[in-house]
């Protein structure tokens, strides 16, 4: 009797797991098709970097499409090389920052993560390395500052990507990131950063 009951429980657990995996696979397929179609970019020609998390982007876009439309329309409809440096509040949920700086060498830099805002970074001119990893894999080295929406982290192994005008990067609260690193020699970079409110 116990063996029969055990088999029934195992069968139910297996069916439940299989169903959950099927639902997950179906959602992944929907996300991939949406991402690859690219309508969400509003005609902006640069491509998402390989580090962009499709599922996180999909979920946030579906909740707040108007925030992403603000970002991509701003990118598409402005001459990014002539925008004034500094911060501009586009609306209650999106802030844009235009920066110019010289890239720096690799060292003992601290990675950062945010909770209130998603970081959207696009290199207008120049070239730099950006690194991105999972927050759950990182070790906190600077306590999170709620006012600054910033926490410092270290991650022993971090994949790096070349950032230039062909790709944009999106860093969600579930990710740590490091930017402004030189490719070859130190060089000037002009970058636009959008801070997109999470909630």
C-alpha positions as CSV (number, residue, x, y, z in Angstrom):
1,X,0.0,0.0,0.0
2,X,2.8,2.4,0.9
3,X,4.7,1.6,-2.3
4,X,1.5,2.3,-4.4
5,X,1.0,5.6,-2.5
6,X,4.6,6.5,-3.1
7,X,4.3,5.9,-6.8
8,X,1.2,8.0,-7.0
9,X,2.9,10.9,-5.2
10,X,5.9,10.6,-7.5
11,X,3.7,10.5,-10.6
12,X,1.9,13.7,-9.5
13,X,5.2,15.5,-8.7
14,X,6.6,14.5,-12.1
15,X,3.5,15.7,-13.9
16,X,3.5,19.0,-12.0
17,X,7.2,19.5,-12.8
18,X,6.8,18.7,-16.4
19,X,3.9,21.1,-16.7
20,X,5.8,23.9,-15.0
21,X,8.8,23.3,-17.4
22,X,6.4,23.4,-20.3
23,X,5.0,26.7,-19.2
24,X,8.5,28.1,-18.6
25,X,9.7,27.0,-22.1
26,X,6.6,28.5,-23.7
27,X,7.2,31.9,-22.0
28,X,10.9,31.8,-23.0
29,X,9.8,31.3,-26.6
30,X,7.4,34.2,-26.5
31,X,10.1,36.4,-24.9
32,X,12.7,35.4,-27.5
33,X,10.3,36.2,-30.4
34,X,9.4,39.6,-28.9
35,X,13.0,40.5,-28.2
36,X,14.3,39.4,-31.7
37,X,11.5,41.3,-33.5
38,X,12.8,44.5,-31.9
39,X,9.7,46.7,-32.2
40,X,10.3,47.7,-28.6
41,X,13.3,49.8,-29.7
42,X,11.0,52.2,-31.5
43,X,13.3,52.3,-34.6
44,X,16.5,53.0,-32.7
45,X,19.2,51.2,-34.8
46,X,21.7,50.2,-32.1
47,X,21.4,46.6,-30.9
48,X,21.1,45.3,-27.3
49,X,24.4,44.0,-26.0
50,X,24.8,40.2,-25.3
51,X,24.6,40.9,-21.6
52,X,21.0,42.3,-21.8
53,X,18.7,40.0,-19.8
54,X,15.7,39.3,-22.2
55,X,13.3,38.1,-19.5
56,X,13.9,41.0,-17.1
57,X,13.5,43.5,-20.0
58,X,10.4,41.8,-21.2
59,X,8.7,41.8,-17.8
60,X,9.5,45.4,-17.1
61,X,8.6,46.6,-20.6
62,X,5.2,44.9,-20.3
63,X,4.5,46.7,-17.0
64,X,5.9,50.1,-18.1
65,X,6.1,50.4,-21.9
66,X,5.7,54.2,-21.7
67,X,9.0,54.5,-19.9
68,X,10.9,52.5,-22.5
69,X,9.2,54.5,-25.3
70,X,10.5,57.7,-23.7
71,X,14.0,56.3,-23.8
72,X,14.1,55.0,-27.3
73,X,12.2,58.0,-28.8
74,X,14.7,60.3,-27.1
75,X,17.6,58.3,-28.6
76,X,16.0,58.3,-32.0
77,X,14.9,61.9,-32.2
78,X,17.9,63.8,-30.9
79,X,21.4,64.5,-32.2
80,X,23.2,62.7,-29.4
81,X,26.6,64.3,-30.3
82,X,25.2,67.8,-29.5
83,X,23.2,67.2,-26.4
84,X,24.4,69.4,-23.4
85,X,26.3,67.6,-20.7
86,X,24.5,67.0,-17.4
87,X,21.3,65.6,-16.1
88,X,17.8,66.2,-17.4
89,X,14.5,64.8,-16.0
90,X,12.4,63.6,-18.9
91,X,9.4,62.7,-16.7
92,X,8.7,61.3,-13.3
93,X,10.2,58.0,-14.2
94,X,13.1,58.7,-16.5
95,X,16.3,60.8,-16.0
96,X,18.9,61.2,-18.7
97,X,22.6,61.9,-18.1
98,X,25.0,63.0,-20.8
99,X,28.7,62.4,-19.9
100,X,32.1,62.9,-21.3
101,X,35.2,61.4,-19.7
102,X,38.4,59.5,-20.3
103,X,38.4,55.8,-19.9
104,X,40.6,54.3,-17.2
105,X,42.6,51.1,-16.8
106,X,41.5,47.9,-15.1
107,X,42.3,47.8,-11.3
108,X,40.5,47.1,-8.1
109,X,37.3,48.8,-9.1
110,X,34.1,48.2,-7.2
111,X,31.1,47.0,-9.1
112,X,27.8,48.8,-8.5
113,X,24.1,47.9,-8.3
114,X,20.9,49.9,-8.0
115,X,17.5,49.1,-6.6
116,X,15.3,52.0,-7.5
117,X,16.5,52.5,-11.1
118,X,17.5,50.5,-14.1
119,X,20.7,51.7,-15.9
120,X,20.5,52.1,-19.6
121,X,23.9,53.0,-21.1
122,X,24.8,53.9,-24.6
123,X,28.3,55.0,-25.8
124,X,27.7,57.7,-28.4
125,X,31.4,58.2,-29.4
126,X,34.4,56.3,-28.3
127,X,34.8,52.8,-26.9
128,X,35.0,51.2,-23.5
129,X,34.7,47.9,-21.7
130,X,31.6,47.2,-19.6
131,X,31.3,44.2,-17.2
132,X,28.1,42.7,-16.0
133,X,27.2,39.8,-13.6
134,X,24.6,38.4,-11.3
135,X,24.0,40.2,-8.0
136,X,23.5,36.9,-6.3
137,X,27.1,35.9,-7.2
138,X,28.6,39.1,-5.9
139,X,30.0,40.0,-2.4
140,X,28.9,43.3,-0.9
141,X,31.8,45.6,0.0
142,X,30.0,48.9,0.5
143,X,26.7,48.9,2.3
144,X,23.8,49.9,0.0
145,X,23.0,53.6,0.2
146,X,19.2,54.1,-0.3
147,X,19.6,57.9,-0.9
148,X,22.1,57.4,-3.7
149,X,20.6,54.2,-4.9
150,X,24.0,52.6,-4.9
151,X,25.8,49.6,-3.4
152,X,29.4,48.4,-4.0
153,X,30.2,44.8,-4.8
154,X,33.0,42.5,-5.9
155,X,32.8,39.6,-8.2
156,X,36.0,37.5,-8.9
157,X,35.0,36.5,-12.4
158,X,33.2,39.0,-14.6
159,X,32.5,38.9,-18.3
160,X,33.4,42.1,-20.2
161,X,31.9,43.4,-23.4
162,X,33.1,46.1,-25.8
163,X,30.7,49.1,-25.7
164,X,30.5,51.4,-28.7
165,X,27.8,53.0,-30.7
166,X,26.6,49.7,-32.2
167,X,25.2,48.4,-28.9
168,X,23.4,49.6,-25.8
169,X,23.6,48.0,-22.3
170,X,20.8,47.6,-19.7
171,X,21.6,46.8,-16.1
172,X,18.8,45.7,-13.9
173,X,18.7,45.6,-10.0
174,X,19.4,41.9,-10.2
175,X,22.8,42.7,-11.8
176,X,26.1,44.3,-10.8
177,X,28.1,46.2,-13.4
178,X,31.3,48.0,-14.0
179,X,31.9,50.5,-16.8
180,X,34.3,53.2,-18.2
181,X,37.2,50.8,-18.7
182,X,39.7,51.4,-21.4
183,X,40.0,49.3,-24.6
184,X,43.7,49.6,-25.5
185,X,44.9,53.0,-24.5
186,X,42.9,55.5,-22.4
187,X,40.6,57.5,-24.7
188,X,37.7,60.0,-24.6
189,X,34.1,58.7,-24.5
190,X,30.8,60.4,-24.8
191,X,28.0,58.5,-23.3
192,X,24.3,58.8,-22.5
193,X,22.8,57.1,-19.5
194,X,19.1,56.7,-18.7
195,X,17.9,56.1,-15.2
196,X,14.6,54.2,-15.5
197,X,12.5,53.8,-12.4
198,X,11.9,50.2,-11.5
199,X,8.5,50.5,-9.7
